[in-house]
Amino acid sequence: MHALKDMELVQAYHRQGSETAFAELARRHVNLVYSAALRHVGTAAHAEEITQAVFIILARKASQLRPETVLESWLYETARLTSSSFLRGERRRQSREQEAYMQSTLNSSEPPVWDQIQPQLDDVLSHLGKKDRDAVILRYFGEKSLGEVAAALKVTEAAAQSRVHRALEKLRKIFAKLGITLTATVIAGAVSANSVQAAPAGLALKISAVAVAKGAAAGTSTSTLVKGVLKIMAWGHMKTAIVIGVGVLLAAGTATITVKEIQKNKNYSWQVPQADFKVLYAAPRQVGIVPTRFPNADRSEVAESSQDNMKVLGISESALEVICAAYQTRLSRTMALTELPSDKFDFIANLPTGSITALQEEIKTKFGLTARKETREMDCLLLVLKTSNLNGIKVSSSTNRKQWGMRLSEGGKFGLVHEPISWLSRFLEQRLKTPVLDQTGLEESYDLSLTWDETDWHRPNPSGLKQALLDQLGLELVPTNMPIEMLVVEKVK
């Protein structure tokens, strides 16, 4: 007897209420859905709940699926969407990713291929076009032959093979941007060997019994999850309609809203009101510059420097500030020879290696800008000893290692504990927005405290700061003009 195709079984369930047809669908695809859920949530019990929710959604949406639907791909996308919704509700994503990241830093050896790509796989797949994603899922998740892939996609076997190869090459390039350098063949092998795991025995029968009743007997948490995902899916259809409508307007030449404007509202887990090291560590490895979610927030930035790499996260920063982070220089030592974007941005670069170089490339792509170092005659300030009275600056005798390297800066206050004077000159340069060169000759680690009349950090009091510097520390800022290494920003040629 000829076995019914997936969509024939879906239609049999929809039109005739065939529980047998639905049970066969569950048997065929439970492993695919369960494996996708398990990759996301990491817990078998939660993966089972998500798998049940996906098949309930299939039962409810059966009447809306078109005959040409590639069911494996539809189920995979629904599993990914349901898993993401589950994680948002449970608020487990950041803690799990942070734990995974911190664990990875303890291992000096390169992790196995699957361990490298598994945490990013589903997000990376989501960046493929629908036809490419269908081809990969059918070939490696659905474990189909090239002939079966060709039949499902309604193309020749040669075309199906080319589609799979192109999709793998796109995956390779996306992974490379995330700092995971592997060949397309290695990626294919790892996905083929590991992407689908056997679901617990009896799960297919269990979910089929609940799903055919469209979730009537499902637990409260599962029902809530199903409702939430159905709303998201409905909104997804609405957004598609909006984009199509915008396309029509664009063709007519009357649009004032662009598809880009609609898409730019996408948010990421690392976009938070205040840059934070925990967020930097927990975020999936990536490089990105996106419109800020917090245009009225104070700019904030954190950076972690290691021997061969630097990771950085910035919130609500100007294009020039993003460029400074990418080229590791200060605003006061940067000059633009072209007009820069006026918006504010959130950005991240936290690859295992090459983060800063990757961020520079992203700036070229995003803004069409590049930068180079060049020595120029510039106005600047020299930090010099004015008096021999250095009562306010003391050679550090701190024995408390927790305080070593401590720096305090806020409105009207600045302090150092066990730090070089160069940190004072950096602070002065930041506040006065002019290059400051340390010529004090003080070369040890010092403790110092400086206060001046400035209650609002956003309203600097340069004259008050300079006077306090002289009165309390015996230091003076002397204006001059001399060669300074500057970062020159210009358009990509």
C-alpha positions as CSV (number, residue, x, y, z in Angstrom):
1,M,0.0,0.0,0.0
2,H,1.3,3.4,-1.0
3,A,2.3,5.5,2.1
4,L,0.5,8.8,2.3
5,K,2.5,11.9,2.0
6,D,2.7,14.3,5.0
7,M,0.2,16.9,3.6
8,E,-2.2,14.0,2.6
9,L,-2.2,12.9,6.2
10,V,-2.7,16.5,7.4
11,Q,-5.7,16.8,5.0
12,A,-7.1,13.4,6.2
13,Y,-6.9,14.7,9.8
14,H,-8.5,18.1,8.9
15,R,-11.3,16.8,6.7
16,Q,-12.1,13.4,8.3
17,G,-10.8,13.9,11.9
18,S,-8.5,10.8,11.4
19,E,-6.7,10.2,14.6
20,T,-4.7,7.5,12.8
21,A,-3.4,10.0,10.3
22,F,-2.4,12.4,13.0
23,A,-0.7,9.6,15.0
24,E,1.3,8.8,11.9
25,L,2.4,12.4,11.5
26,A,3.5,12.4,15.2
27,R,5.4,9.2,14.7
28,R,7.2,10.5,11.7
29,H,8.3,13.9,13.0
30,V,8.4,13.6,16.8
31,N,12.2,13.2,16.8
32,L,12.7,16.3,14.7
33,V,10.5,18.5,16.9
34,Y,11.8,17.1,20.2
35,S,15.5,17.5,19.1
36,A,14.9,21.2,18.1
37,A,13.2,21.9,21.4
38,L,15.9,20.1,23.4
39,R,18.6,22.2,21.8
40,H,16.8,25.3,22.9
41,V,15.8,24.5,26.4
42,G,18.3,21.8,27.4
43,T,15.9,19.9,29.6
44,A,14.1,16.8,28.5
45,A,10.9,17.5,30.5
46,H,10.6,21.0,29.0
47,A,11.4,19.6,25.5
48,E,8.6,17.2,25.8
49,E,6.2,19.9,26.8
50,I,7.2,22.1,23.9
51,T,6.9,19.1,21.5
52,Q,3.4,18.5,22.7
53,A,2.6,22.2,22.2
54,V,3.9,22.1,18.7
55,F,1.7,19.2,17.7
56,I,-1.3,20.9,19.3
57,I,-0.6,23.9,17.2
58,L,-0.4,21.6,14.1
59,A,-3.8,20.2,14.9
60,R,-5.3,23.7,15.3
61,K,-3.6,25.0,12.2
62,A,-4.1,22.0,9.9
63,S,-6.9,23.7,8.0
64,Q,-4.6,26.6,7.1
65,L,-1.7,24.7,5.8
66,R,-1.3,24.7,2.0
67,P,-0.8,21.5,0.0
68,E,2.7,22.7,-1.0
69,T,3.8,23.2,2.6
70,V,7.1,21.4,3.5
71,L,5.9,20.0,6.8
72,E,9.3,19.2,8.3
73,S,10.3,22.8,7.8
74,W,7.0,24.1,9.2
75,L,7.3,21.9,12.3
76,Y,10.9,22.9,12.8
77,E,10.1,26.6,12.6
78,T,7.1,26.1,14.9
79,A,9.3,24.2,17.4
80,R,11.9,27.0,17.3
81,L,9.2,29.7,17.8
82,T,7.6,27.7,20.6
83,S,10.9,27.1,22.4
84,S,11.8,30.8,22.2
85,S,8.4,31.7,23.6
86,F,8.9,29.2,26.4
87,L,12.3,30.6,27.3
88,R,11.0,34.2,27.4
89,G,8.3,33.1,29.8
90,E,10.6,31.2,32.0
91,R,13.4,33.8,31.8
92,R,16.1,31.2,31.7
93,R,18.0,32.2,28.6
94,Q,20.6,34.6,30.1
95,S,21.5,32.4,33.0
96,R,21.9,29.3,30.8
97,E,23.9,31.1,28.1
98,Q,26.1,32.7,30.8
99,E,26.7,29.3,32.4
100,A,27.6,27.8,29.0
101,Y,29.9,30.7,28.2
102,M,31.7,30.6,31.6
103,Q,32.1,26.8,31.3
104,S,33.6,27.2,27.8
105,T,36.3,29.6,29.1
106,L,37.5,26.9,31.5
107,N,38.4,24.6,28.6
108,S,41.6,25.4,26.9
109,S,41.2,22.9,24.1
110,E,38.9,23.5,21.2
111,P,35.5,21.9,21.8
112,P,34.1,19.2,19.4
113,V,32.4,20.5,16.3
114,W,28.9,19.9,17.4
115,D,29.5,21.6,20.8
116,Q,30.7,24.7,18.8
117,I,27.7,25.0,16.4
118,Q,24.9,23.5,18.5
119,P,24.2,26.7,20.7
120,Q,24.0,28.9,17.5
121,L,22.5,26.4,15.0
122,D,18.8,27.3,15.2
123,D,19.5,31.1,15.1
124,V,21.9,30.6,12.2
125,L,19.3,28.6,10.3
126,S,16.8,31.3,10.8
127,H,19.0,33.6,8.7
128,L,18.6,31.4,5.6
129,G,16.0,32.0,3.1
130,K,13.0,29.7,3.1
131,K,14.0,27.6,0.2
132,D,17.5,27.1,1.6
133,R,16.2,26.3,5.0
134,D,13.7,23.8,3.6
135,A,16.5,22.1,1.8
136,V,18.8,21.8,4.8
137,I,16.0,20.6,7.1
138,L,14.7,18.0,4.7
139,R,18.3,16.7,4.0
140,Y,19.8,16.7,7.5
141,F,16.9,17.0,9.9
142,G,14.3,15.0,8.0
143,E,17.1,12.6,6.9
144,K,15.8,12.6,3.3
145,S,17.8,11.4,0.3
146,L,18.5,14.0,-2.4
147,G,15.8,12.4,-4.5
148,E,13.3,12.9,-1.7
149,V,14.4,16.5,-1.2
150,A,14.0,17.1,-4.9
151,A,10.5,15.7,-4.8
152,A,9.5,17.8,-1.8
153,L,10.9,21.0,-3.4
154,K,9.5,20.0,-6.8
155,V,12.8,20.4,-8.5
156,T,15.3,18.1,-10.2
157,E,17.7,16.1,-8.1
158,A,20.6,18.2,-9.5
159,A,18.9,21.4,-8.5
160,A,18.2,20.0,-5.1
161,Q,21.8,19.1,-4.6
162,S,22.9,22.6,-5.7
163,R,20.4,24.1,-3.3
164,V,21.7,22.1,-0.4
165,H,25.3,23.0,-1.3
166,R,24.5,26.7,-1.5
167,A,22.7,26.6,1.8
168,L,25.6,24.9,3.5
169,E,28.0,27.5,2.1
170,K,25.8,30.2,3.5
171,L,25.8,28.5,6.9
172,R,29.6,28.3,6.8
173,K,29.8,32.0,6.2
174,I,27.4,32.9,9.0
175,F,29.2,30.7,11.4
176,A,32.5,32.3,10.4
177,K,31.1,35.7,11.3
178,L,30.4,34.2,14.8
179,G,34.0,33.1,15.1
180,I,33.4,29.5,14.3
181,T,35.6,28.5,11.3
182,L,34.5,25.2,9.8
183,T,34.1,23.8,6.3
184,A,30.7,23.3,4.8
185,T,31.4,19.5,4.8
186,V,32.2,19.4,8.5
187,I,29.1,21.4,9.3
188,A,27.0,19.1,7.3
189,G,28.5,16.0,9.0
190,A,28.0,17.4,12.5
191,V,24.4,18.4,11.8
192,S,23.6,15.1,10.1
193,A,25.0,13.1,13.0
194,N,23.6,15.1,15.9
195,S,20.6,17.3,14.9
196,V,17.9,14.7,15.5
197,Q,17.8,12.6,18.6
198,A,15.3,9.9,19.6
199,A,12.4,11.3,21.6
200,P,11.4,9.4,24.8
201,A,9.5,6.2,24.1
202,G,5.8,6.7,24.0
203,L,6.0,10.5,23.5
204,A,4.4,10.3,20.0
205,L,1.4,8.4,21.3
206,K,1.1,10.8,24.2
207,I,1.2,14.0,22.2
208,S,-1.1,12.5,19.5
209,A,-3.8,11.8,22.1
210,V,-3.7,15.3,23.4
211,A,-3.2,17.1,20.1
212,V,-6.1,15.5,18.2
213,A,-8.3,17.1,20.8
214,K,-6.5,20.4,20.0
215,G,-5.1,20.6,23.5
216,A,-8.4,20.3,25.4
217,A,-6.7,17.9,27.9
218,A,-3.3,19.7,28.0
219,G,-1.9,21.1,31.2
220,T,-2.3,24.8,32.1
221,S,1.3,25.7,31.3
222,T,1.1,23.9,27.9
223,S,-2.2,25.6,27.1
224,T,-0.7,29.0,28.0
225,L,2.3,28.3,25.8
226,V,0.1,27.2,22.8
227,K,-2.0,30.4,23.1
228,G,1.0,32.6,23.3
229,V,2.6,31.0,20.2
230,L,-0.6,31.1,18.2
231,K,-0.8,34.9,18.9
232,I,2.8,35.3,17.8
233,M,2.1,33.3,14.6
234,A,-1.0,35.4,13.9
235,W,1.1,38.6,14.3
236,G,3.7,37.1,12.0
237,H,1.0,36.8,9.3
238,M,-0.1,40.3,10.0
239,K,3.5,41.6,9.6
240,T,3.8,39.7,6.3
241,A,0.7,41.5,5.1
242,I,2.1,44.8,6.2
243,V,5.4,44.2,4.3
244,I,3.5,43.2,1.2
245,G,1.4,46.3,1.5
246,V,4.5,48.4,1.8
247,G,5.9,46.8,-1.3
248,V,2.9,47.8,-3.2
249,L,3.2,51.4,-2.0
250,L,6.9,51.4,-2.9
251,A,6.1,50.3,-6.4
252,A,3.5,53.0,-6.7
253,G,6.1,55.6,-5.5
254,T,3.9,56.9,-2.7
255,A,5.4,55.2,0.3
256,T,6.8,57.1,3.2
257,I,7.5,54.0,5.3
258,T,10.0,51.4,4.2
259,V,10.4,47.8,4.9
260,K,13.8,48.7,6.5
261,E,11.9,50.9,8.9
262,I,9.7,48.1,9.9
263,Q,12.5,45.6,10.3
264,K,14.7,47.9,12.3
265,N,12.5,47.4,15.3
266,K,13.8,43.9,15.9
267,N,15.3,43.6,19.4
268,Y,18.1,41.4,20.8
269,S,18.6,39.9,24.2
270,W,21.8,41.9,24.7
271,Q,20.0,45.2,24.2
272,V,19.5,46.4,27.8
273,P,19.2,49.8,29.4
274,Q,22.8,49.7,30.8
275,A,25.8,47.9,29.4
276,D,26.7,45.1,31.7
277,F,29.5,42.5,31.8
278,K,27.1,39.7,32.6
279,V,25.1,40.5,29.4
280,L,28.3,40.7,27.4
281,Y,29.4,37.2,28.6
282,A,25.9,35.7,28.3
283,A,25.1,36.9,24.8
284,P,25.6,34.4,21.9
285,R,28.8,35.1,20.1
286,Q,28.2,37.7,17.4
287,V,29.0,41.1,16.0
288,G,26.2,43.6,15.5
289,I,25.2,47.3,15.3
290,V,21.5,48.1,15.5
291,P,19.4,51.1,16.2
292,T,19.2,51.7,20.0
293,R,16.2,50.7,22.0
294,F,17.0,53.4,24.5
295,P,17.5,56.7,22.6
296,N,17.1,58.8,25.8
297,A,19.4,56.7,28.0
298,D,22.9,57.8,29.0
299,R,25.5,56.1,26.8
300,S,27.2,53.1,28.5
301,E,29.9,50.7,27.4
302,V,31.8,47.8,28.9
303,A,34.9,46.1,27.4
304,E,36.9,43.0,28.4
305,S,40.4,42.8,27.1
306,S,42.4,39.6,27.0
307,Q,45.9,38.9,25.6
308,D,44.7,38.4,22.0
309,N,41.1,39.7,21.9
310,M,38.7,42.3,23.2
311,K,35.0,42.0,23.7
312,V,32.8,45.1,23.9
313,L,29.2,46.0,24.4
314,G,27.7,49.5,24.0
315,I,24.3,51.0,24.5
316,S,22.8,54.2,23.2
317,E,26.1,55.4,21.5
318,S,26.7,57.6,18.5
319,A,28.2,56.3,15.3
320,L,31.5,58.0,16.3
321,E,31.5,56.3,19.7
322,V,30.9,52.9,18.0
323,I,33.9,53.7,15.7
324,C,36.1,54.6,18.7
325,A,35.2,51.3,20.3
326,A,36.1,49.4,17.2
327,Y,39.4,51.2,16.7
328,Q,40.3,51.4,20.4
329,T,40.7,55.1,20.6
330,R,39.2,58.1,22.4
331,L,36.6,60.6,21.1
332,S,39.0,63.5,21.7
333,R,41.5,61.8,19.4
334,T,39.1,61.2,16.5
335,M,38.1,63.4,13.6
336,A,35.6,62.7,10.9
337,L,36.2,63.9,7.3
338,T,32.7,63.0,6.3
339,E,29.1,63.3,7.7
340,L,28.2,60.6,10.2
341,P,24.8,59.0,11.0
342,S,23.0,61.1,13.5
343,D,21.1,58.2,15.2
344,K,22.2,56.3,18.3
345,F,23.1,52.7,18.2
346,D,23.5,49.6,20.4
347,F,26.4,47.3,19.4
348,I,28.2,44.2,20.5
349,A,31.3,42.3,19.5
350,N,32.0,39.2,21.6
351,L,33.6,36.6,19.3
352,P,36.1,34.1,20.7
353,T,38.8,35.9,18.6
354,G,38.9,38.9,16.3
355,S,36.0,40.8,17.8
356,I,37.5,44.3,17.1
357,T,38.4,43.5,13.5
358,A,35.0,42.1,12.9
359,L,33.4,45.2,14.4
360,Q,35.4,47.4,12.0
361,E,34.1,45.3,9.1
362,E,30.6,45.7,10.4
363,I,31.1,49.5,10.5
364,K,32.1,49.4,6.8
365,T,29.0,47.4,6.0
366,K,26.6,49.3,8.2
367,F,27.9,52.9,7.8
368,G,30.1,52.7,4.7
369,L,32.9,54.2,6.9
370,T,36.5,53.2,7.6
371,A,39.3,54.8,9.7
372,R,43.0,55.1,9.8
373,K,45.6,56.5,12.2
374,E,47.4,59.7,11.2
375,T,49.6,62.2,13.1
376,R,48.4,65.8,12.9
377,E,49.1,69.1,14.6
378,M,46.4,69.5,17.2
379,D,45.4,71.7,20.1
380,C,46.0,69.7,23.3
381,L,46.7,70.1,27.1
382,L,49.8,69.1,29.0
383,L,49.4,67.8,32.5
384,V,52.4,69.2,34.5
385,L,53.5,69.7,38.1
386,K,52.9,73.3,39.1
387,T,54.0,73.1,42.7
388,S,56.0,70.8,44.9
389,N,53.0,70.5,47.2
390,L,51.8,67.0,46.4
391,N,49.9,66.3,49.6
392,G,46.8,65.3,47.6
393,I,48.8,62.7,45.6
394,K,50.3,59.8,47.6
395,V,52.4,56.9,46.6
396,S,50.0,54.0,47.1
397,S,50.6,51.8,50.1
398,S,47.4,49.9,49.7
399,T,47.6,46.2,50.6
400,N,43.9,45.5,49.8
401,R,44.0,43.9,46.4
402,K,40.3,44.3,46.1
403,Q,40.9,48.1,46.0
404,W,43.8,48.0,43.6
405,G,42.9,49.5,40.3
406,M,39.9,51.3,41.8
407,R,38.7,54.4,39.9
408,L,35.8,56.6,41.0
409,S,34.2,59.2,38.7
410,E,30.9,61.0,39.1
411,G,29.6,64.6,39.1
412,G,32.3,66.6,41.0
413,K,34.3,63.7,42.2
414,F,37.2,61.6,41.0
415,G,39.5,59.2,42.8
416,L,42.2,56.6,42.3
417,V,43.5,53.8,44.4
418,H,46.8,52.1,43.4
419,E,46.7,53.5,39.9
420,P,49.1,55.4,37.6
421,I,48.6,59.1,37.0
422,S,47.9,58.3,33.4
423,W,44.4,57.4,34.5
424,L,43.9,60.9,35.8
425,S,45.0,62.3,32.4
426,R,42.5,59.9,30.6
427,F,39.7,61.2,32.9
428,L,40.6,64.8,32.2
429,E,40.7,64.2,28.5
430,Q,37.2,62.6,28.7
431,R,35.7,65.5,30.6
432,L,37.4,68.3,28.7
433,K,37.1,66.7,25.3
434,T,40.7,67.6,24.4
435,P,43.8,65.4,24.2
436,V,45.6,65.5,27.5
437,L,49.3,64.4,27.7
438,D,50.8,63.3,31.0
439,Q,54.1,65.1,31.5
440,T,54.2,65.0,35.3
441,G,57.0,62.5,35.5
442,L,55.1,60.6,38.2
443,E,55.7,56.9,37.4
444,E,54.5,54.9,40.4
445,S,51.0,53.8,41.5
446,Y,49.1,56.5,43.5
447,D,46.1,57.2,45.7
448,L,44.3,60.5,45.1
449,S,41.0,62.2,45.6
450,L,39.7,65.2,43.7
451,T,36.4,67.2,44.2
452,W,35.1,70.3,42.5
453,D,31.8,72.2,42.0
454,E,29.9,70.1,39.5
455,T,26.6,68.5,40.7
456,D,25.5,67.4,37.3
457,W,27.7,65.0,35.3
458,H,26.1,66.1,32.1
459,R,27.0,69.7,32.7
460,P,30.8,69.9,33.0
461,N,32.5,72.7,34.9
462,P,36.0,72.9,33.2
463,S,37.2,76.0,35.0
464,G,36.2,74.5,38.4
465,L,37.9,71.2,37.6
466,K,41.1,72.9,36.5
467,Q,41.2,75.0,39.6
468,A,40.6,72.0,41.9
469,L,43.3,70.2,40.1
470,L,45.8,73.0,40.9
471,D,44.6,73.6,44.5
472,Q,44.2,70.0,45.7
473,L,46.8,68.1,43.6
474,G,49.3,70.8,42.6
475,L,48.8,69.9,38.9
476,E,48.2,72.3,36.0
477,L,46.8,71.9,32.5
478,V,48.9,73.9,30.0
479,P,47.4,74.5,26.5
480,T,49.7,73.9,23.5
481,N,49.7,72.6,19.9
482,M,51.7,69.6,19.0
483,P,51.6,66.4,16.8
484,I,49.0,64.0,18.1
485,E,48.1,60.6,16.6
486,M,44.5,60.9,15.5
487,L,42.0,58.5,14.2
488,V,40.7,59.8,10.9
489,V,37.3,58.7,9.8
490,E,36.3,58.7,6.1
491,K,34.0,57.0,3.6
492,V,35.0,53.7,2.2
493,K,36.5,54.2,-1.2
